[in-house]
Amino acid sequence: MNLLNVLLMMPSGGEGSGYSSILMLVAIVVIFYFFMIRPQSARAKKEKQFRETLQKGQKVITISGMHGKVVEVKETSIILEIATNVQVEVEKSAVAIDLSSTDVKK
């Protein structure tokens, strides 16, 4: 006999162990959902809503750390004024924080 057949023929340790293993697996999946997946999807939804509601005049920080004021909002990008008469175009997805409504000092 090979090793696989020997392992398969070993007693399982009780009739209820199969159900308890399935129950533990379900409990782990539920815990993982409530502590990892759900908060992450809620955060992503909030960030998407923020990027869709960007308005002219808002002070923002990009993901790369560039501070600026929104000069123009386009469909998929925005124009940021990062210094006097210096404007750059960045994707909306690159905007991380709204400084207009936070306590962060510039």
SVG drawing of the C-alpha trace seen along z (x, -y; Angstrom):
<svg xmlns="http://www.w3.org/2000/svg" viewBox="-22 -83 27 85">
<polyline fill="none" stroke="black" stroke-width="0.4" points="0.0,0.0 1.2,-3.5 1.2,-6.3 -2.0,-8.0 -4.1,-4.9 -2.8,-4.6 -3.7,-8.2 -7.2,-7.8 -8.0,-4.7 -7.0,-6.3 -10.0,-7.1 -11.2,-10.6 -11.5,-11.1 -15.2,-11.2 -18.3,-11.6 -18.8,-15.3 -15.3,-16.5 -16.3,-17.1 -19.1,-19.4 -16.9,-21.3 -14.2,-21.7 -16.7,-23.2 -18.1,-25.4 -14.6,-26.7 -13.9,-27.4 -17.1,-29.4 -16.3,-31.3 -12.9,-32.3 -14.4,-33.5 -17.0,-35.6 -14.4,-37.1 -12.1,-37.8 -15.0,-39.5 -15.9,-41.8 -12.4,-42.8 -10.7,-43.0 -13.0,-43.1 -15.9,-45.2 -13.8,-48.1 -11.6,-48.2 -14.6,-48.3 -16.2,-51.0 -13.0,-53.1 -12.7,-52.6 -16.3,-53.7 -15.7,-56.9 -12.5,-57.7 -14.4,-57.3 -17.2,-59.6 -14.6,-62.2 -12.8,-62.1 -16.2,-62.5 -17.1,-65.6 -13.9,-67.5 -14.6,-71.2 -12.7,-74.3 -10.9,-76.0 -10.4,-72.9 -6.9,-72.4 -5.7,-68.8 -2.7,-66.5 -1.9,-64.0 -0.7,-60.5 2.8,-61.6 2.6,-64.3 2.1,-67.3 0.1,-70.1 -2.1,-72.3 -5.4,-74.0 -7.9,-72.7 -8.1,-75.2 -10.2,-73.1 -12.0,-69.8 -12.2,-67.6 -13.8,-64.2 -10.9,-62.0 -8.3,-64.6 -7.9,-67.9 -5.7,-70.9 -3.8,-71.8 -2.0,-75.0 1.0,-74.0 2.7,-77.5 1.9,-80.9 1.3,-80.5 2.5,-76.9 -0.3,-74.4 -0.1,-70.6 -2.7,-68.1 -3.1,-65.0 -5.5,-62.1 -8.4,-62.2 -7.3,-58.9 -4.0,-60.5 -5.8,-62.8 -5.5,-61.5 -6.6,-64.1 -8.8,-67.2 -7.0,-69.9 -10.0,-72.2 -12.0,-70.2 -9.3,-68.6 -7.3,-69.9 -4.0,-69.2 -2.0,-72.5 -0.3,-73.3"/>
</svg>
